[in-house]
Amino acid sequence: MKWVKGVLSCALVIMTLTGCGKNIPVIDASLLQSKTSVLVVTGADLPDAAKKSLDSTLVAWRDKNHISFEWMQNTSALTEAQIDKIKSVPYDYVLVVGHALIQAALPAAEQSPERKWVLIDDAVARQQVQVKSNNVLWKQVPEARFQAEWDEWVRQQLVSGRTIEWVTKTGYPIPSEWAPSEEGEYVSMADADGWYPQFQFQVRQHGPNWIAVYAPLDATVLNRMKSLQVPIMNIAATGIELQWDAILAGQLDTMEKHSWKPGIQPFPDNEMKILKNS
């Protein structure tokens, strides 16, 4: 006689919690406690390719790896209702995607120390931020990686004798090997009062081969610079393109091996591409 073992299938109990005019899905707490659970939070600007990758991967995690999930989409900021939900529902991991959302997630993480937070930054980390909470992992492209990407171009100009007129701001110091202190007259601070007329005078006086923009500037200022008729290298416009299949594969491996560790973690090369702009 053959005995057939009954297979229990758990169904998600869907309720709704309203926050910011949105319905937030809630998973039954008993189901979350029985398996690894993940909450994913993304903004409205998430690229379509990333949405597709997330959607298919989360379903695969549920069906093949027994990982339950919820996905808060089109989130502009974490509301009190959403933070209360994160604190009350026993998620194992909270994945937050996007530079703007990360700023809101940091204080929320401090309020829920029992959750493991994974912050996936989609912008270059130009200014270093300390992670105070020991329950936060912040994946990012650090300033050092940004500098390494541009180091060859800068050195080529210096070796070839081409001069660079630098534009930056307080908080965005240019590496000393790129602009030595003795060449300070070739550096303009765009956040100083009345800086542009002096900058314009210096460009005309120095006759540089390049204007290199090291700190983010308004489009109106960049357009104004074009009238100086000097090539502009907008280093500050450097961006990144996240490689979602690799990122999510790495996250799955971390969860299955229980190898999550807090702190700042640079993206490995297979998880992002540097996008240069000029």
Secondary structure, 3 states (H helix, E strand, C coil): CCCCCCCCCCCCCCEEEEECCEEEEECCHHHHHCCEEEEEECCCCCCHHHHHHHHHHHHHHHHHHCEEEEEECCCCCCCHHHHHHHHHCCCCEEEEECHHHHHHHHHHHHHCCCCEEEEEEEEEECCCCCCCCCCEEEEEEEHHHHHHHHHHHHHHHHHCCCCEEEEECCCCCCCCCCCCHHHHHHEEECCCCCHHHHHHHHHHHHCCCEEEECCCCCHHHHHHHHCCCCCEEEHHHCEEEECHHHHHHHHHHHHHHCCCCCEEEECCHHHEEEECCC
